[in-house]
Amino acid sequence: MRRKSSHSEASGNACVEVATSRNGIAVRDSKRPANVFVTGRASFDALIESLRSGSLGTGR
């Protein structure tokens, strides 16, 4: 299963893509598709929860 960010441009080439893989969860920037970050499901779920709760801040 692959998902694109809901903030993706209409052309689809400026987004973050997330997919499940046999090694875990794969994340990549569509502008740099060769660079893929793979992490375990538990770590990815913790990241998403931190983003949703705002505990990581805005990064600005």
C-alpha positions as CSV (number, residue, x, y, z in Angstrom):
1,M,0.0,0.0,0.0
2,R,1.3,3.5,-0.9
3,R,0.0,6.8,0.3
4,K,0.8,10.4,-0.7
5,S,0.6,13.5,1.4
6,S,-2.7,15.3,1.3
7,H,-0.7,18.4,0.8
8,S,0.7,17.1,-2.5
9,E,0.7,19.3,-5.6
10,A,-1.8,18.4,-8.3
11,S,1.1,17.2,-10.5
12,G,2.1,14.8,-7.7
13,N,5.8,15.5,-7.9
14,A,6.2,17.5,-4.6
15,C,5.1,15.2,-1.8
16,V,6.0,12.7,0.8
17,E,5.2,9.1,0.0
18,V,4.7,6.3,2.5
19,A,4.5,2.6,1.7
20,T,4.6,-0.6,3.6
21,S,7.4,-3.0,2.7
22,R,8.6,-6.3,3.9
23,N,11.3,-4.5,6.0
24,G,8.8,-2.0,7.6
25,I,7.6,1.4,6.6
26,A,9.3,3.2,3.7
27,V,9.2,7.0,3.4
28,R,10.5,9.1,0.5
29,D,10.4,12.6,-1.0
30,S,9.0,12.4,-4.5
31,K,11.6,15.0,-5.6
32,R,14.4,12.6,-4.5
33,P,12.9,9.1,-5.0
34,A,16.2,7.2,-4.8
35,N,16.5,8.3,-1.1
36,V,14.3,6.0,0.9
37,F,14.0,5.9,4.7
38,V,12.8,2.6,6.2
39,T,11.8,2.1,9.8
40,G,9.9,-0.3,11.9
41,R,6.1,-0.1,12.3
42,A,6.3,0.8,16.1
43,S,8.8,3.6,15.4
44,F,6.8,5.0,12.6
45,D,3.6,4.9,14.7
46,A,5.4,6.8,17.5
47,L,6.6,9.4,15.0
48,I,3.0,9.9,13.7
49,E,1.6,10.2,17.2
50,S,4.3,12.8,18.1
51,L,3.4,14.8,15.0
52,R,-0.3,14.6,15.7
53,S,0.1,15.7,19.4
54,G,2.5,18.5,18.5
55,S,5.2,17.3,20.8
56,L,7.8,17.7,18.1
57,G,7.1,21.3,17.5
58,T,6.8,23.0,14.1
59,G,10.5,22.9,13.2
60,R,10.6,26.6,12.5
